[in-house]
Amino acid sequence: MGLLWYLCDKYICNMMYFMNAQTIISELVARGLTQKEIERRSGVHQSTVSAILTGRRGKRVSYEIVMKLQKLLEDVIAEQIKATDDAQNNPGGRSERKPKQQRLHNSQ
């Protein structure tokens, strides 16, 4: 069971439960990230991102790269959900600051 779970965790589950690297990168680009931004936030070199996206890298991408990209996609989705929730809770885009108290002036 241990070896089977290890193999499932590293390879089979990677194919079954996670999107492939090319699909993840395409989704990140569709969500507004550049290849350079993907590199900065995931640690996967831009040339690798480009090669995966264009298909020059092929289907064999390391588990570590897929996990880095998967984590970034999860983070980006969470950020976009939070931004959407913030915008819905605060229409007009105004920050939620308390109004300044007016100073009372003595006119004597």
N, C-alpha and C positions, 0 to 999 in steps of 0.2 A: 504494500500500500504506500509506503514512504517513497519509493522510487517512482511509482506511477504518479503520485501526487506531485512530485518534483518535476517530472516531465510535463505533466499537465500544466503546472504553474508556469513553467518556462516557455513552453512551445505551443501545445495544443490549445490551452486556454487563451493564449495570446491571439491565436487565430479566431477562436470562437467568440470570445467575450470582448475583445478590444478591436477597435477599428484598425486597419492597417496604417502604416506610417504615411503613405501618400494621401489617404483619405483625411487623416488628422491634419496634415499640413494644408490641404485644400480647404478644410473647414476653418483653420486659423486665418488663412488669407481671406476667406469670405467674410470673416468677422473683423477684418480691417488691419490685421498684423502684416507687416512686411517680413521678408525673409531675414533681414537684419534684426528686426525686433524679436522674431522667433529665436534667432541665435542668442541674442542678449538674455532673453528670459528663460530659455531652456538649457543653454549650454551646448546645443548641437550646432556645429559649425555651419555657416551660411552655405558653403559649397556642398555640404552634405544635404542640407535642406533642399537646395536647388536640384541636386542629382536625384533625390527621392521624388520630388514633385514632378520632374520631367520624365521620370522613368529610367534615367540612365543608371541609377543605382540598382535596379532590379527589385525583386520581391524579397530578397534576403536582407533584412535590416536587423541589427542586433536588438535583443530584448531591452537593453539599457536605453537605447535611443527611442524605441517605441514608448517605454515607460516615461521618459522625460517629456516627450511630445504629448502623451496622454495626460500627464499632470498639468502641463501648460494649458491644454484645452480645457480641462476641468476648472483651472483657475480663471481663465478668460470667461468661460460661461458664468461662473459664480460672480465675477466682477460685473458682467453685463446685466445679470439678474438684479444685483444690488443697485446698480445705476438706474435700472428701470423702476424698481421699487421706490427708490429715493425720488425719482421724478414724479411718480404717481402720488406719493405722499406730500410732495411739495410742488404743486403746480405753479407755473410761472418762473421756476428756477431761482426763486429768491431764497437766500439762506435764512435759516430759522434763528434769527437773533431777537433777543428781547428788545422792545423799544427803549430808547434812552429816556431816562427820566428828565423831565423839563426842570430846569433850575428856576427857582423862585428868586426874583430880584426884588430887593427892597428899594423902593424909590422914595427916598427921603431927602 
